[in-house]
């Protein structure tokens, strides 16, 4: 449903409260008093069948007796009455209800189910139940039982906890921070976090969105909404339950490494959401993001009257990944002119303990003009010599003038007045200067700004092109897995795993499965022709850690040694693990690579986010070392590189001493291949390669385990059902034959197509570009093209066409769904020298087919009246063409599907 009717709920013109109580100490009475005291300017009505008035406000017995139709109905009545109230509201024509009441239950026959059924009859939206309520300062609506109403501002808060929302309101009141909206969502009977992210992302009054999350119900929907929101404004989340242990005992190393909270971390990163660790950090983030924009870099200049606190700030800055700014020669000379000879001469700029307001202002003015820093942090330690309050006033006045002179963009200025009283805090807050109680908090606030800028850049980075040589044999892989499942097995055999890896072009050492000792000797003899040594491993689906039972013997060079080792391995395993099913021994050629690094790569299955790719340091102590990073598939080479870089072992992959660097892109490519395997084989429950040996020449899998089971559909919609992020829809690739036997290849657009788009645009005339973009286009920046190529396939699609003979791009058509996923807006652009050959018609038909498959009800577009060719094609395709009532040069075109 997304934003359907949310404006009616969050910015209503009329409100009715059902269930207000005459008891002074009750939820219903508190909500009534809050609505009254906030000064809601729309129409308001009270409904209570037992009282003619409550607290001096007239009441009617039912919604039917109100003399107006309330857009929003606020429900505080007992749970059993909620479905009937929703039904009454629907019959009156209300857009939705906020259910503050608790105790609706869950499951078939519950009040919860009855409320949903009642709302669906009338297309109503529901917030709650079991929630604090909503506070929308912009429309003076406080439909909650919170103790205070926040001031109007530019932060939105979406919280799964009413207590956290109330706490944020109290904190904001003390700091002078305002909100565009606060929504306590409770049990999310209908409206969920994703819906509200979409709403506040489009809300021009909201500068940043804060989230408090306990759990996510629909991961695919959440990630799609979060990514869309994070592209346009900061989204910050604090999630509870960080230390909770997974409920499922992991059967592989990969499963053990992929803890639930680590998966949430990976999901937030993929969506571009900035995660903070606790409420204090969330408050700091709100303080920063609500007042200033992001810096252009991470170089921070620190101005202080105390050397010690300045050094502590530098230490914390470096620890968090920031850069202490250098001071340019010109700025140093100017500081020499305005500061005493005893100033520090470097960053931090210590202007000495007797610094007064004028000295602070003079030094700050120089630093703000210095191009060698990206932001300035002003620190003050109070002394008996100079007034901290006067210094705060001087700083705010200078910053105000600076911002006035740099309206397009001004450097962020942050402050920390140690031991400041409320007057100083208010002075800084009124000037929209983020201020903090300590230098540590201030530096962390600055790094929040830096991290947000980095997140935005990551969302628009261009991945390298995938090698054309990687063509997986998914059919063979599916046959392997299907046969094992049909056989009733939950684990693949070693030889099956080798063939599975071969289907995805992942090298593995020569492997055979021997059922007994003599078969092991036979296989070893075959291997001795190619390898001087072999290794034996116990083969048992019940033994995860082979070395724990002495189940690995290395450096075997003769048949007799193999016979003895196999006998010992089998006997030892049966003795130490009598309950385990022992299938035999694995015989492998032994790979000796003295300078290779041992890595672990794998796939885990998370109950919330589905398939997860894991990378880290491998070997027998993998869980103890616990050096790992996770990512949600699908992966491209850039995402795989980023995954590797987030581990400590990534440093070992580089050259050091006499050890050459690993072929890191070969490791990254294995990760991409595993992600593709997860897409093709949803039957994989857990999969780990441990170790994967990597050196300067190649990467080789030495051991692997694969757990399988019937596929489980976690996510609705098209694409792999186990992917929270919709994968590249290869099923929409087409080879088409047009007029004059012209053959083209059409496929969905990919992020790595940015250079292709740039080259394509060189072949489009200025006239055709104006028809497409409705304005003259002089240049196409990376940021502009990235917005076109970085698609979320859950919300948008673009098909690009290539001439099969030359490989050149010749056209593109786009479709972007609206916020309620009912209609899509299209746009099309062809190479100017190739028009009139049927390409536009073919792309439009493909786009229409795609829209139908996605369940959209209509396609619309805006076309300039002078673009007669496009208008005629639309008519022939069945579009209704009408003049735009507000734009005389534009026609609206619309096709009902």
C-alpha positions in Angstrom: 0.0 0.0 0.0 2.9 2.4 0.8 1.8 6.0 1.0 -1.8 5.4 0.0 -4.0 7.8 2.1 -1.1 8.4 4.6 -1.4 12.2 4.1 -5.0 11.9 5.3 -3.8 10.2 8.5 -0.7 12.3 9.2 -2.0 15.7 8.0 -5.8 15.4 8.4 -8.3 18.3 8.1 -10.6 16.6 10.5 -10.3 14.2 13.5 -12.6 12.1 15.6 -11.6 10.5 18.9 -13.5 7.4 19.9 -13.1 6.0 23.4 -12.1 9.1 25.4 -12.7 8.4 29.1 -14.2 10.5 31.8 -11.6 9.1 34.1 -8.8 11.7 34.5 -6.0 9.2 34.6 -6.6 7.1 31.5 -5.1 6.8 28.0 -8.3 8.1 26.3 -8.4 11.2 28.5 -4.7 11.9 28.0 -5.2 11.7 24.2 -8.2 14.1 24.4 -6.3 16.6 26.5 -3.3 16.5 24.1 -5.4 17.1 21.0 -7.0 20.1 22.7 -3.8 21.6 24.1 -1.9 21.2 20.8 -4.5 23.5 19.2 -5.5 21.3 16.3 -7.0 23.7 13.7 -9.2 21.3 11.8 -12.6 20.0 12.8 -12.6 17.8 15.9 -15.3 15.5 17.3 -15.6 13.2 20.3 -17.4 9.9 20.3 -18.5 8.1 23.5 -21.8 6.2 23.9 -21.9 6.7 27.7 -21.2 10.4 28.1 -22.7 13.6 26.6 -19.5 15.5 27.3 -16.0 14.8 28.6 -13.7 17.4 30.1 -16.0 20.1 28.7 -16.0 18.7 25.2 -19.4 17.6 23.7 -19.6 14.0 22.8 -21.9 12.0 20.4 -22.9 8.4 20.8 -21.4 7.1 17.5 -19.5 8.2 14.4 -22.7 8.3 12.4 -23.9 11.2 14.5 -21.0 13.5 13.8 -22.0 16.4 11.5 -18.8 15.9 9.5 -16.7 13.0 8.1 -13.5 12.7 10.0 -10.4 11.9 7.8 -8.7 10.4 10.8 -10.4 8.4 13.6 -8.3 8.0 16.8 -9.4 4.9 18.7 -8.7 4.4 22.4 -11.8 2.2 23.1 -11.5 -1.3 24.5 -10.0 -3.8 22.0 -13.2 -5.7 21.5 -14.9 -2.6 20.1 -12.2 -1.8 17.6 -13.5 -3.7 14.5 -17.0 -2.2 14.8 -15.5 1.3 15.2 -13.4 0.7 12.0 -16.5 -0.4 10.2 -18.5 2.7 11.3 -15.6 4.9 10.2 -15.4 3.2 6.8 -19.1 3.6 6.2 -18.7 7.3 7.0 -15.9 7.6 4.4 -12.9 8.1 6.8 -9.5 7.6 5.3 -8.0 5.7 8.2 -7.7 5.1 11.9 -5.0 5.4 14.6 -5.5 2.5 17.0 -3.9 3.4 20.3 -5.7 0.5 22.1 -3.8 -2.6 23.0 -4.8 -6.2 23.4 -6.1 -7.0 19.9 -4.4 -10.4 19.8 -3.1 -12.2 16.7 -4.1 -15.0 14.5 -7.4 -16.4 13.1 -10.5 -15.3 15.0 -8.6 -12.5 16.8 -9.8 -8.9 17.1 -6.6 -8.0 15.1 -7.9 -10.0 12.1 -11.4 -8.6 12.4 -10.0 -5.0 12.4 -8.0 -5.7 9.2 -11.0 -7.2 7.5 -13.1 -4.2 8.4 -10.5 -1.7 7.1 -10.0 -3.6 3.8 -13.7 -3.3 2.9 -13.3 0.5 2.7 -9.7 0.9 1.7 -8.8 2.4 5.0 -5.3 2.7 6.4 -4.5 1.7 10.0 -1.7 2.8 12.3 -1.1 0.8 15.5 -2.5 -0.9 17.5 -0.8 -0.8 20.9 1.1 2.5 20.2 1.7 5.8 21.8 0.1 7.7 18.9 1.2 10.3 16.5 2.5 13.9 16.9 2.5 16.1 13.9 3.6 19.7 15.0 3.1 21.1 11.5 -0.7 20.7 11.7 -0.8 21.1 15.5 -2.0 17.5 16.0 -1.0 15.6 19.1 -3.0 12.4 19.0 -0.9 10.6 21.6 -0.7 10.1 25.3 2.9 11.5 25.5 3.7 14.0 28.3 4.8 16.7 25.9 4.2 18.0 22.4 7.4 18.6 20.4 8.1 21.8 18.7 7.9 22.0 14.9 11.1 21.1 13.1 12.7 19.1 10.4 13.3 15.7 11.9 10.9 12.7 11.5 10.9 9.9 14.1 9.4 6.5 13.4 9.5 4.3 16.4 8.4 0.7 17.3 8.5 1.7 20.9 6.2 4.3 22.4 8.5 4.8 25.4 11.4 5.6 23.1 9.2 8.1 21.2 8.2 9.8 24.4 11.8 9.9 25.6 12.8 11.6 22.3 10.2 14.2 22.8 11.5 15.0 26.3 15.1 15.2 25.0 14.1 17.4 22.1 12.3 19.9 24.4 15.5 20.3 26.4 17.7 20.8 23.3 15.4 23.0 21.2 15.1 20.3 18.5 11.9 20.2 16.6 10.1 17.5 14.6 8.2 17.3 11.4 6.4 14.2 12.7 6.6 11.5 15.3 4.8 8.2 14.6 4.7 5.4 17.1 3.7 2.4 15.0 3.0 -0.3 17.6 2.1 -3.7 16.1 2.0 -2.5 12.5 -1.4 -3.9 11.7 -1.2 -2.1 8.3 1.0 1.0 8.1 4.6 -0.1 8.6 8.1 1.4 8.7 8.5 1.2 5.0 5.3 3.1 4.3 6.3 5.9 6.6 9.8 6.0 5.1 8.2 6.6 1.8 6.0 9.3 3.2 8.7 11.3 5.0 11.2 10.9 2.2 8.8 12.9 0.0 7.9 15.4 2.8 9.7 18.7 2.1 9.4 19.6 5.8 11.6 16.6 6.8 15.4 17.0 6.6 16.3 13.6 8.2 14.5 10.5 9.4 15.2 8.7 12.7 14.2 5.1 13.2 13.9 3.0 16.4 13.5 -0.6 15.3 13.0 -3.8 17.2 12.3 -6.1 14.3 11.5 -5.9 10.6 8.5 -7.7 9.2 8.9 -7.3 5.4 12.6 -7.1 4.7 12.2 -6.5 0.9 9.7 -3.7 1.3 11.8 -2.1 4.1 15.1 -2.2 2.2 13.4 -0.7 -0.9 11.9 2.2 1.0 15.0 2.8 3.1 17.2 2.9 0.1 14.9 5.3 -1.7 14.7 7.6 1.3 18.5 7.5 2.0 19.2 8.8 -1.5 17.4 12.1 -0.7 18.0 12.6 3.0 19.8 11.0 6.0 18.1 8.0 7.5 19.5 7.0 11.0 18.5 3.8 12.9 19.0 2.4 16.3 18.0 -1.2 16.7 17.5 -3.0 20.0 18.6 -6.6 20.6 22.1 -6.2 19.3 23.5 -8.9 21.6 20.7 -11.4 21.2 21.8 -14.9 20.3 20.3 -16.6 17.2 17.6 -19.0 18.0 18.8 -21.6 15.4 21.9 -23.7 16.1 24.1 -23.2 13.0 25.2 -26.3 11.2 28.1 -24.7 9.3 30.9 -22.2 10.0 29.0 -19.7 7.8 25.8 -20.1 9.8 27.7 -19.6 13.1 29.3 -16.4 11.8 26.0 -14.9 10.4 24.4 -13.8 13.6 21.0 -12.0 13.4 22.3 -8.6 14.4 25.2 -8.8 11.9 22.7 -9.4 9.2 20.7 -6.3 10.2 24.0 -4.4 10.0 24.5 -5.7 6.5 21.0 -4.8 5.5 21.2 -1.2 6.8 24.5 -0.8 5.0 23.0 -2.0 1.7 20.1 0.4 2.1 22.3 3.4 2.9 21.0 3.7 6.4 23.3 5.0 9.1 23.2 2.8 12.2 24.0 4.1 15.6 24.6 2.0 18.7 22.3 3.5 21.3 19.8 6.2 22.1 22.6 8.6 23.2 24.1 8.4 19.8 20.7 8.7 18.2 20.2 11.9 20.1 23.7 13.1 18.9 22.7 12.3 15.4 19.5 14.2 15.7 21.4 17.1 17.1 23.7 17.1 14.1 21.5 16.2 11.2 18.7 18.5 12.3 20.9 21.6 12.1 23.6 21.4 9.5 24.3 19.8 6.1 27.0 17.3 5.3 30.6 18.4 4.8 32.4 17.8 1.5 35.1 15.8 3.3 36.3 14.4 6.6 38.9 17.1 7.5 38.0 18.7 10.8 39.6 21.9 12.2 39.3 22.1 16.0 39.3 25.4 17.8 39.8 25.3 21.6 40.9 27.2 24.7 42.3 24.0 26.3 45.1 22.0 24.8 44.1 18.8 26.6 40.5 18.7 25.4 41.7 19.5 21.9 44.1 16.6 21.8 41.4 14.3 23.1 39.2 15.4 20.3 41.9 14.7 17.7 42.4 11.2 19.2 38.8 10.4 18.9 38.6 11.9 15.4 41.4 9.6 14.1 39.9 6.6 15.9 36.6 7.1 14.1 38.3 7.5 10.7 38.3 11.3 10.5 41.2 13.5 9.4 42.6 16.4 11.5 42.7 19.2 9.1 46.0 20.9 8.2 46.2 24.6 8.4 47.1 26.3 5.1 50.1 28.7 5.1 47.8 31.7 4.5 45.5 30.7 7.4 48.5 30.2 9.7 49.8 33.7 8.9 46.4 35.2 9.6 46.1 33.3 12.9 49.6 34.6 13.9 48.2 38.1 13.3 45.1 37.7 15.6 46.4 35.3 18.3 49.0 35.5 21.0 52.4 34.0 20.3 51.7 31.1 22.6 48.9 29.7 20.4 49.5 26.0 19.3 50.6 26.8 15.7 48.7 23.7 14.5 45.5 21.8 14.6 44.0 21.6 17.2 44.1 25.4 17.3 44.7 26.1 21.0 44.1 29.8 21.5 45.1 29.6 25.2 43.0 29.5 28.4 42.5 33.2 28.7 40.8 33.5 25.3 37.8 35.8 25.3 34.9 36.2 22.8 36.8 38.5 20.4 39.8 36.0 20.2 37.4 33.1 19.5 35.6 35.1 16.8 38.8 36.2 15.1 40.2 32.6 15.0 37.0 31.1 13.9 36.7 33.6 11.0 40.1 32.5 9.7 39.3 28.8 10.0 36.0 29.2 8.2 37.8 30.8 5.3 40.6 28.2 5.2 40.1 25.8 2.2 42.1 23.1 3.9 39.3 22.0 6.3 35.8 20.8 5.7 34.2 21.7 9.0 35.1 23.4 12.3 34.5 22.2 15.8 34.6 24.9 18.5 35.4 23.7 22.0 35.2 25.7 25.2 36.4 24.9 28.7 34.9 27.5 31.1 37.4 29.6 33.1 37.1 32.5 35.5 38.9 34.8 33.0 36.4 34.9 30.2 32.6 34.5 30.0 31.6 31.2 28.3 28.2 32.8 27.6 29.8 35.8 25.8 32.0 33.5 23.8 28.9 31.5 22.7 27.1 34.7 21.6 30.2 35.8 19.6 30.5 32.4 17.9 26.8 32.4 17.0 26.9 35.9 15.6 29.9 35.1 13.4 28.4 31.8 12.2 25.2 33.6 11.3 27.1 36.2 9.2 29.1 33.4 7.5 26.0 31.4 6.6 24.4 34.6 5.2 27.4 35.1 3.0 27.5 31.4 1.9 23.8 30.6 1.3 24.4 28.0 -1.3 26.6 25.9 1.0 28.4 26.7 4.3 30.8 24.6 6.2 29.3 22.8 9.2 30.2 24.4 12.5 29.8 22.2 15.7 30.3 23.1 19.3 31.0 21.6 22.7 30.9 23.8 25.8 32.0 21.6 28.6 29.8 22.2 31.7 27.5 24.6 29.8 24.4 25.8 31.5 21.0 25.9 29.8 21.5 29.5 28.7 24.5 28.7 26.6 22.9 25.6 25.2 19.9 27.6 24.2 22.1 30.3 22.6 23.8 27.7 20.4 20.6 25.9 19.6 18.8 29.0 18.6 21.6 29.6 16.1 21.2 26.1 14.7 24.7 25.1 15.8 24.9 21.5 16.9 26.2 21.4 20.4 27.2 18.6 22.7 28.2 18.1 26.3 31.7 16.7 25.5 34.3 16.8 22.8 33.8 13.1 22.3 30.1 13.6 21.5 30.9 16.4 19.2 33.5 14.5 17.2 31.1 11.6 16.9 28.4 14.0 15.6 30.8 15.2 12.9 31.5 11.7 11.9 27.8 11.1 11.5 27.8 13.8 8.9 30.8 12.3 7.2 29.3 8.8 7.2 26.1 10.1 5.6 28.0 11.7 2.8 29.9 8.4 2.3 26.7 6.5 2.3 25.2 8.7 -0.4 28.4 8.2 -2.5 28.2 4.5 -2.0 24.7 4.4 -3.3 25.7 6.0 -6.5 29.1 4.4 -7.1 29.6 2.7 -10.5 30.7 -1.0 -10.2 33.2 -2.4 -12.7 31.7 -4.4 -15.6 31.3 -8.1 -15.0 33.5 -10.4 -17.1 31.7 -11.9 -20.1 33.4 -15.3 -19.4 31.3 -16.1 -16.3 28.3 -18.1 -17.6 27.1 -20.4 -14.8 25.6 -23.8 -15.6 22.5 -23.3 -13.4 20.7 -26.2 -15.0 23.4 -28.7 -14.0 23.5 -27.2 -10.5 19.8 -27.5 -10.1 19.9 -31.1 -11.2 22.5 -31.9 -8.5 20.5 -30.3 -5.8 17.1 -31.6 -6.9 18.5 -35.2 -7.0 19.8 -34.9 -3.5 16.5 -33.5 -2.2 14.6 -36.3 -4.0 16.8 -38.8 -2.3 15.7 -37.4 1.1 19.1 -35.9 1.9 19.8 -32.6 3.7 23.5 -32.4 2.8 25.3 -32.7 -0.5 28.0 -35.3 -0.9 31.6 -34.0 -1.4 31.7 -35.0 -5.1 28.4 -33.3 -5.6 29.8 -30.2 -4.0 32.8 -30.3 -6.4 30.5 -30.5 -9.4 28.3 -27.7 -8.0 31.3 -25.4 -7.7 32.4 -26.4 -11.2 29.0 -25.3 -12.5 29.8 -21.8 -11.2 33.4 -21.8 -12.4 34.9 -22.1 -8.8 38.0 -24.2 -8.7 38.2 -27.0 -6.1 40.9 -29.6 -5.4 40.4 -33.1 -6.9 37.9 -34.8 -4.6 36.6 -38.3 -4.2 34.2 -39.9 -1.6 35.3 -43.3 -0.4 32.8 -45.6 1.4 35.5 -47.7 3.0 39.3 -48.0 3.5 40.1 -50.0 0.4 38.1 -47.6 -1.8 40.1 -44.7 -0.2 43.4 -46.5 -1.2 42.1 -46.9 -4.8 41.3 -43.2 -5.2 44.6 -42.2 -3.6 46.5 -44.3 -6.1 44.8 -42.5 -8.9 45.7 -39.2 -7.4 49.3 -40.0 -6.8 49.8 -39.9 -10.6 49.1 -36.1 -10.4 49.8 -35.2 -6.8 52.7 -36.3 -4.6 50.5 -36.1 -1.5 46.9 -36.6 -0.5 44.7 -35.7 2.5 42.0 -37.8 4.1 39.0 -36.3 5.9 36.1 -37.9 7.8 32.9 -37.9 5.8 29.9 -37.3 8.0 26.9 -35.0 7.7 26.8 -34.9 11.5 30.4 -33.7 12.1 30.8 -30.0 11.3 34.3 -29.6 12.7 36.3 -32.5 11.4 39.5 -31.6 13.3 37.6 -32.0 16.6 37.5 -35.7 16.1 40.9 -36.1 14.5 39.1 -36.4 11.2 41.8 -34.8 9.0 45.2 -36.4 8.2 47.6 -34.5 5.9 50.8 -35.4 3.9 50.0 -38.9 2.9 52.4 -40.1 0.3 51.9 -43.9 0.0 49.0 -46.4 -0.3 50.0 -48.0 3.0 49.9 -44.6 4.7 46.5 -43.9 3.3 45.2 -47.4 4.4 46.4 -46.8 8.0 45.1 -43.2 8.1 41.7 -44.2 6.8 41.4 -47.0 9.3 42.4 -44.7 12.2 40.0 -41.9 11.1 37.0 -44.1 10.9 37.7 -45.8 14.2 38.4 -42.5 16.0 35.2 -40.9 14.7 33.0 -43.8 15.7 34.5 -43.8 19.2 34.3 -40.0 19.8 31.0 -39.5 18.0 29.1 -42.8 18.3 25.8 -41.1 17.4 27.1 -39.6 14.2 26.4 -41.1 10.8 29.8 -42.0 9.3 29.6 -42.3 5.5 33.3 -42.9 4.9 36.3 -40.7 4.1 37.0 -37.9 1.6 40.2 -38.3 -0.4 41.6 -35.1 -1.8 44.8 -34.1 -3.6 46.8 -32.0 -1.1 47.4 -28.4 -2.1 50.6 -27.0 -0.7 50.8 -23.2 -0.9 53.1 -21.8 1.7 52.1 -18.2 1.1 48.4 -18.7 0.5 45.8 -17.1 2.8 43.0 -19.2 4.3 39.6 -17.6 3.8 36.0 -18.6 4.4 33.2 -17.7 2.0 29.7 -18.8 2.2 25.9 -18.4 2.1 23.7 -18.3 5.1 19.9 -18.2 5.4 18.5 -15.6 7.7 14.8 -15.8 8.8 14.3 -12.1 8.2 16.5 -11.1 5.2 16.9 -14.5 3.4 20.1 -15.3 1.7 23.3 -13.6 3.1 26.8 -13.8 1.8 29.6 -14.2 4.4 33.3 -13.5 4.0 36.2 -13.7 6.5 39.3 -15.4 7.7 39.1 -19.1 7.4 40.7 -22.1 9.0 40.0 -24.3 12.0 39.7 -21.3 14.4 37.2 -19.4 12.3 34.6 -18.9 15.0 37.2 -18.0 17.6 38.9 -15.4 15.4 35.5 -14.2 14.3 36.8 -12.0 11.6 33.9 -11.7 9.2 31.7 -9.4 7.2 28.3 -10.0 5.7 26.4 -8.6 2.7 23.0 -9.1 1.1 23.0 -10.5 -2.4 22.9 -9.8 -5.3 26.6 -8.7 -5.5 28.6 -6.9 -8.1 32.3 -6.7 -8.1 32.3 -3.4 -6.2 30.0 -4.7 -3.5 32.2 -7.8 -3.2 35.3 -5.6 -2.8 33.6 -3.6 -0.1 32.7 -6.8 1.7 36.3 -7.9 1.7 37.5 -4.5 2.8 35.4 -4.7 6.0 37.4 -7.5 7.4 40.8 -7.6 9.2 42.0 -10.3 6.9 41.7 -7.9 4.0 45.0 -6.4 5.1 46.7 -9.8 4.8 45.6 -10.0 1.2 48.0 -7.2 0.3 51.7 -7.7 -0.2 53.9 -7.7 2.9 57.6 -8.7 3.3 58.3 -11.5 0.9 54.6 -12.5 0.5 53.0 -11.3 -2.8 49.5 -9.8 -2.9 46.6 -12.1 -3.4 44.5 -11.8 -6.6 41.9 -9.9 -4.7 39.5 -9.6 -7.7 39.6 -13.3 -8.1 38.3 -13.6 -4.5 35.7 -10.9 -5.1 34.6 -12.9 -8.2 34.0 -16.0 -6.1 31.8 -14.0 -3.8 29.8 -12.7 -6.9 29.5 -16.3 -8.1 28.2 -17.5 -4.7 25.6 -14.7 -4.7 24.5 -15.9 -8.1 24.3 -19.5 -6.9 22.1 -18.3 -4.0 19.8 -16.7 -6.6 19.6 -19.8 -8.8 19.4 -22.3 -5.9 17.0 -21.2 -3.2 17.2 -24.8 -1.9 20.6 -24.0 -0.3 20.2 -23.5 3.4 23.8 -23.0 4.3 27.0 -23.2 2.3 30.6 -22.6 3.3 33.9 -22.9 1.6 36.5 -23.3 4.3 39.2 -22.9 3.5 39.5 -21.1 0.2 43.2 -20.8 -0.5 44.1 -17.6 -2.2 47.5 -16.4 -3.4 49.0 -14.4 -6.2 48.1 -16.9 -8.9 44.6 -18.3 -8.2 42.0 -19.2 -5.6 41.1 -22.8 -4.8 38.4 -24.3 -2.6 39.8 -27.0 -0.4 36.8 -28.0 1.7 33.1 -27.2 1.6 29.8 -28.1 3.1 26.3 -27.5 1.7 23.0 -27.9 3.6 19.9 -28.1 1.4 16.1 -28.3 1.7 12.9 -27.6 -0.2 12.8 -23.9 -1.3 11.0 -21.5 1.1 9.3 -18.5 -0.3 10.3 -15.6 2.0 9.4 -12.6 -0.2 6.5 -11.9 -2.5 6.9 -10.5 -6.0 9.3 -11.4 -8.8 13.0 -12.3 -8.5 14.6 -14.9 -6.2 12.2 -15.5 -3.4 15.0 -15.7 -0.9 16.5 -12.3 -1.8 15.5 -9.3 0.3 17.0 -7.1 -2.5 15.5 -7.8 -5.9 18.1 -9.3 -8.2 18.8 -8.4 -11.8 15.8 -9.8 -13.7 17.6 -11.8 -16.4 14.2 -13.3 -17.5 13.5 -10.0 -19.2 16.4 -10.2 -21.6 15.2 -10.4 -25.3 16.6 -10.9 -28.7 14.3 -9.0 -31.2 14.2 -8.7 -35.0 12.9 -5.4 -36.3 12.4 -3.8 -39.7 14.9 -4.7 -42.4 16.1 -7.7 -40.4 17.6 -5.4 -37.8 18.5 -7.5 -34.8 18.7 -6.0 -31.3 19.4 -7.3 -27.9 17.3 -5.8 -25.0 18.0 -6.2 -21.3 17.3 -4.5 -18.0 19.6 -1.7 -17.1 22.5 -2.3 -14.6 24.5 0.0 -12.4 27.7 -0.7 -14.4 26.0 0.7 -17.5 26.9 4.3 -16.7 29.7 4.6 -19.3 27.4 3.0 -21.9 24.7 5.6 -21.1 27.3 8.4 -21.5 28.4 7.1 -24.9 24.8 6.7 -26.0 23.9 10.3 -25.1 26.6 11.5 -27.5 24.5 10.1 -30.3 21.3 12.0 -29.3 20.7 15.4 -30.7 20.0 18.5 -28.5 16.5 18.6 -29.9 15.7 15.0 -28.9 17.2 15.5 -25.5 15.0 18.5 -24.9 11.9 16.5 -25.9 13.0 13.8 -23.4 14.0 16.1 -20.4 11.8 19.1 -21.2 14.8 21.4 -21.0 18.1 22.0 -22.8 20.7 19.5 -21.5 24.3 20.8 -21.6 26.1 18.1 -19.6 25.4 14.9 -17.8 27.2 14.5 -14.5 28.0 11.3 -12.7 25.3 12.1 -10.1 22.7 12.6 -12.8 23.5 9.4 -14.7 23.8 7.4 -11.4 20.2 8.4 -10.6 19.2 6.8 -14.0 21.3 3.6 -13.7 21.0 2.8 -10.0 17.7 1.1 -10.2 15.7 -0.6 -7.4 14.0 -3.3 -9.5 11.2 -3.4 -6.8 10.2 0.2 -7.8 11.5 0.9 -11.3 12.7 -0.8 -14.5 14.6 0.4 -17.5 15.3 -1.6 -20.6 18.3 -0.7 -22.8 18.6 -1.9 -26.4 21.9 -2.8 -28.2 22.5 -3.3 -31.9 23.7 -6.9 -32.0 26.1 -6.3 -34.9 28.0 -3.4 -33.4 27.2 -3.9 -29.7 26.3 -0.2 -29.4 23.5 1.1 -27.3 20.6 2.4 -29.4 17.7 3.1 -27.0 16.3 3.0 -23.5 12.8 3.0 -22.0 12.1 3.5 -18.3 9.1 2.8 -16.0 8.9 4.1 -12.4 6.0 3.1 -10.2 4.1 5.7 -8.1 4.2 5.6 -4.3 1.2 3.3 -4.1 2.4 0.8 -6.7 -0.7 1.2 -8.9 0.6 3.2 -11.8 3.9 3.7 -13.5 5.3 6.7 -15.3 7.3 6.0 -18.5 10.0 7.8 -20.5 11.8 6.7 -23.7 14.9 7.9 -25.6 16.4 6.6 -28.9 19.5 7.3 -30.8 18.6 10.1 -33.1 20.1 8.5 -36.2 18.2 5.3 -35.7 14.6 6.5 -35.3 11.9 5.2 -37.6 13.0 1.6 -37.6 10.5 0.2 -35.1 12.8 0.4 -32.0 10.5 2.8 -30.1 7.5 0.6 -30.7 9.3 -2.5 -29.6 10.6 -0.9 -26.4 7.2 0.5 -25.5 5.5 -2.9 -26.0 8.1 -4.6 -23.8 7.6 -1.9 -21.1 3.8 -2.4 -21.2 4.3 -6.2 -20.9 6.5 -5.6 -17.9 4.0 -3.3 -16.2 1.3 -5.9 -16.6 3.5 -8.6 -15.1 4.1 -6.4 -12.1 0.4 -5.9 -11.5 0.3 -2.1 -12.3 -3.1 -0.8 -13.3 -2.0 2.0 -15.6 1.0 3.6 -17.3 1.2 7.4 -17.7 3.6 9.9 -19.1 4.1 13.6 -20.0 4.8 14.4 -23.7 5.5 17.8 -25.2 2.8 18.7 -27.7 5.5 19.3 -30.4 6.6 15.7 -30.0 3.9 14.5 -32.5 5.7 11.2 -33.4 5.6 10.1 -29.7 2.0 11.2 -29.3 0.9 9.3 -32.4 2.7 6.1 -31.2 0.9 6.4 -27.9 -2.5 6.7 -29.6 -1.7 3.6 -31.6 -0.6 1.7 -28.5 -4.0 2.5 -26.9 -3.0 5.5 -24.7 -5.5 8.2 -24.0 -4.0 11.5 -24.9 -5.3 14.7 -23.2 -3.9 18.2 -22.8 -2.3 18.9 -19.4 -4.7 21.4 -17.7 -1.8 23.2 -15.9 0.9 23.1 -18.6 -0.3 24.3 -22.1 2.8 22.8 -23.9 2.3 19.3 -22.4 0.0 16.4 -23.1 -0.9 13.7 -20.5 -0.9 10.2 -21.9 -2.4 7.3 -20.0 -2.9 3.6 -20.7 -5.2 1.5 -18.6 -3.8 -2.1 -18.2 
